[in-house]
Amino acid sequence: MSAHILHRLLDNQFLLNIDRTIFWEEERSLILSDLHLGKSGHFRKSGIGIPQNIFKEDMQRLLAAIQFYKPQQLIIVGDLFHSHFNKEHDLFLRWRKDLAQLPIQLVKGNHDILKKEWYADAGINVHDESLVIGKFMFTHDIDTCPEHKGYCFSGHIHPGIRLRGLGRQSLQLPCFYFAKTYAVLPAFGKFTGTFPIRPLTGESVYALVDDAVLKM
């Protein structure tokens, strides 16, 4: 087992990482989905005592991936933010200021509801429905994917795969899910749930187990 594993698609190489990102070698791009930044702050505004270090840990993981791979751009497949503006958005802007030279491409998700001016001020390039680069399309929800003859990357459902042990023991883990014409990325944000998937024959699933990426 390894902290990353190689998956090949259409003569391109994608490194799947335990930190829930994909590094696209040919385009020098770091791909991720569903950060849901501000979610813990959203709950705190409602009186639920969610610790702020959840947000900080997510941003530290992202910074570590950027420092390691030195990508030419970030591609975020939707739900960068969770809801309306809160204090965690200010913390993101400080983080962004330190990486102002790094292009960020955001394909809007259903939770990305901030004003266009806010994204512009943050130096984020927003794509309303999809982003196409060569043979690949990036869209938030695969069920609303525009017609495309290549391969689609998506997020939205926070895929998880259930592992079963002896007796009634089971554990559901976040995973990368590759079907014939599309892939679904795990949620990057740790403060999210998972939705169980049931892969078909010929499809590929990579579970995130402790500090390793494991092909199922």
C-alpha positions as CSV (number, residue, x, y, z in Angstrom):
1,M,0.0,0.0,0.0
2,S,1.1,3.6,-0.7
3,A,0.2,7.2,0.1
4,H,-0.5,7.6,-3.6
5,I,-1.3,5.3,-6.5
6,L,-1.2,5.8,-10.3
7,H,-4.3,5.6,-12.4
8,R,-4.1,6.0,-16.2
9,L,-6.8,7.5,-18.4
10,L,-6.7,8.2,-22.1
11,D,-2.8,8.2,-22.2
12,N,-2.7,10.5,-19.2
13,Q,-1.4,9.8,-15.7
14,F,-3.2,10.7,-12.5
15,L,-1.7,10.3,-9.1
16,L,-4.4,9.6,-6.5
17,N,-3.3,10.8,-3.1
18,I,-4.2,9.9,0.5
19,D,-4.9,13.6,1.1
20,R,-7.9,13.3,-1.3
21,T,-6.4,15.1,-4.2
22,I,-5.4,14.0,-7.7
23,F,-2.3,15.2,-9.4
24,W,-2.6,15.3,-13.2
25,E,1.0,14.9,-14.4
26,E,0.6,16.0,-18.0
27,E,-1.1,19.3,-17.1
28,R,0.7,19.8,-13.8
29,S,-2.7,20.3,-12.2
30,L,-3.9,19.5,-8.7
31,I,-7.6,18.3,-8.7
32,L,-9.9,18.2,-5.7
33,S,-13.5,18.5,-4.8
34,D,-15.9,19.4,-2.0
35,L,-13.8,21.3,0.4
36,H,-16.9,22.9,2.0
37,L,-14.9,25.6,3.6
38,G,-16.9,27.5,6.2
39,K,-19.0,24.5,7.1
40,S,-17.7,24.4,10.6
41,G,-18.2,28.1,11.0
42,H,-21.8,27.8,9.6
43,F,-22.6,25.3,12.4
44,R,-21.0,27.5,15.0
45,K,-23.2,30.4,13.9
46,S,-26.1,28.1,14.6
47,G,-24.9,27.5,18.2
48,I,-23.3,24.1,17.6
49,G,-19.8,23.9,19.1
50,I,-17.7,22.6,16.1
51,P,-14.0,23.4,16.7
52,Q,-12.3,25.8,14.2
53,N,-9.2,23.5,13.9
54,I,-11.2,21.4,11.4
55,F,-10.9,24.3,8.9
56,K,-7.3,24.9,9.7
57,E,-6.4,21.2,9.2
58,D,-8.0,21.1,5.8
59,M,-6.1,24.2,4.7
60,Q,-2.9,22.8,6.0
61,R,-3.4,19.6,4.0
62,L,-4.1,21.6,0.9
63,L,-1.0,23.8,1.4
64,A,1.1,20.7,1.9
65,A,-0.1,19.2,-1.4
66,I,0.6,22.4,-3.2
67,Q,4.1,22.7,-1.7
68,F,4.8,19.0,-2.6
69,Y,3.5,19.0,-6.2
70,K,4.1,22.6,-7.1
71,P,1.1,22.6,-9.5
72,Q,0.6,25.1,-12.3
73,Q,-3.1,25.4,-11.3
74,L,-5.8,24.1,-8.9
75,I,-8.9,22.6,-10.4
76,I,-11.7,22.5,-7.8
77,V,-14.7,20.4,-8.9
78,G,-17.4,22.2,-7.0
79,D,-18.4,23.2,-3.4
80,L,-15.3,25.1,-2.5
81,F,-17.4,26.9,0.1
82,H,-20.3,25.5,2.1
83,S,-22.7,28.4,2.5
84,H,-23.0,32.2,3.0
85,F,-20.1,34.3,4.2
86,N,-18.6,33.7,7.7
87,K,-15.3,34.3,9.5
88,E,-13.7,31.2,7.8
89,H,-14.0,33.0,4.5
90,D,-11.7,35.7,5.8
91,L,-9.2,33.1,6.9
92,F,-9.3,31.6,3.4
93,L,-8.6,35.1,1.9
94,R,-5.4,35.3,4.1
95,W,-4.4,31.9,2.9
96,R,-5.1,32.8,-0.7
97,K,-3.0,36.0,-0.4
98,D,0.1,33.9,0.3
99,L,-0.6,31.9,-2.9
100,A,-1.8,34.7,-5.1
101,Q,0.3,33.5,-8.1
102,L,-1.4,30.1,-8.2
103,P,-4.4,30.0,-10.7
104,I,-7.5,28.5,-9.2
105,Q,-10.3,27.1,-11.5
106,L,-13.6,26.5,-9.7
107,V,-16.4,24.7,-11.4
108,K,-19.4,25.9,-9.3
109,G,-21.2,23.4,-7.1
110,N,-24.6,23.7,-5.5
111,H,-23.0,25.2,-2.3
112,D,-21.0,27.9,-4.1
113,I,-23.4,30.7,-3.6
114,L,-21.2,33.7,-2.9
115,K,-21.4,36.7,-5.1
116,K,-19.3,36.8,-8.3
117,E,-17.4,39.8,-7.0
118,W,-16.2,37.9,-4.0
119,Y,-14.7,35.1,-6.2
120,A,-13.1,37.8,-8.5
121,D,-11.5,39.6,-5.5
122,A,-10.2,36.2,-4.3
123,G,-8.5,35.5,-7.6
124,I,-10.7,32.5,-8.4
125,N,-11.7,31.8,-12.0
126,V,-15.4,30.5,-11.9
127,H,-16.9,28.2,-14.5
128,D,-20.7,27.9,-14.1
129,E,-21.2,24.4,-15.4
130,S,-18.1,22.8,-16.6
131,L,-14.4,23.2,-17.6
132,V,-12.9,21.3,-20.5
133,I,-9.2,20.7,-20.9
134,G,-8.2,18.4,-23.8
135,K,-10.0,15.1,-23.6
136,F,-11.3,15.8,-20.0
137,M,-14.2,17.6,-18.6
138,F,-14.7,18.8,-15.0
139,T,-18.2,19.2,-13.6
140,H,-19.6,19.1,-10.1
141,D,-22.5,16.7,-10.5
142,I,-22.1,13.9,-13.0
143,D,-25.9,13.7,-13.3
144,T,-26.0,17.1,-14.9
145,C,-22.8,16.7,-17.0
146,P,-23.0,18.4,-20.4
147,E,-22.5,16.1,-23.4
148,H,-18.8,15.4,-23.8
149,K,-17.0,12.8,-25.8
150,G,-14.1,12.5,-23.4
151,Y,-13.9,11.6,-19.8
152,C,-15.6,13.5,-16.9
153,F,-14.3,14.2,-13.4
154,S,-16.9,15.1,-10.8
155,G,-17.6,15.4,-7.1
156,H,-20.8,16.2,-5.2
157,I,-21.8,12.8,-3.7
158,H,-18.7,12.2,-1.4
159,P,-18.3,8.6,-2.5
160,G,-17.6,5.9,0.1
161,I,-16.9,2.2,-0.1
162,R,-18.0,-0.3,2.6
163,L,-15.5,-2.9,3.8
164,R,-16.9,-5.9,5.7
165,G,-15.1,-8.0,8.2
166,L,-16.1,-11.0,10.3
167,G,-19.6,-11.2,11.6
168,R,-21.4,-7.9,11.2
169,Q,-18.3,-5.7,11.3
170,S,-18.1,-3.1,8.6
171,L,-16.4,0.2,7.9
172,Q,-17.2,2.8,5.3
173,L,-14.2,4.7,3.8
174,P,-13.9,7.6,1.4
175,C,-12.8,6.6,-2.0
176,F,-12.0,7.6,-5.6
177,Y,-14.5,6.0,-8.0
178,F,-13.7,5.5,-11.7
179,A,-16.5,4.4,-14.0
180,K,-16.2,3.9,-17.7
181,T,-16.9,7.5,-18.7
182,Y,-16.5,9.5,-15.5
183,A,-14.8,9.6,-12.1
184,V,-16.1,10.8,-8.7
185,L,-13.6,12.3,-6.2
186,P,-13.9,12.0,-2.5
187,A,-14.7,15.1,-0.5
188,F,-11.5,16.9,0.4
189,G,-13.1,18.5,3.5
190,K,-12.9,16.1,6.5
191,F,-16.1,17.5,8.0
192,T,-18.3,15.7,5.5
193,G,-20.1,12.4,5.3
194,T,-19.9,9.7,2.6
195,F,-22.4,8.2,0.3
196,P,-22.1,4.4,-0.3
197,I,-21.4,3.4,-3.9
198,R,-21.9,0.0,-5.5
199,P,-19.3,-0.3,-8.3
200,L,-20.0,-2.4,-11.4
201,T,-17.8,-5.0,-13.0
202,G,-14.9,-3.3,-14.7
203,E,-15.0,-0.1,-12.6
204,S,-12.2,0.9,-10.3
205,V,-12.4,2.0,-6.7
206,Y,-9.5,3.2,-4.5
207,A,-10.2,3.4,-0.8
208,L,-8.5,5.8,1.5
209,V,-7.3,3.7,4.5
210,D,-5.3,5.4,7.3
211,D,-2.2,6.6,5.4
212,A,-2.6,4.5,2.3
213,V,-4.5,4.4,-1.0
214,L,-5.8,0.9,-1.6
215,K,-7.2,-0.4,-4.9
216,M,-10.3,-2.5,-4.2
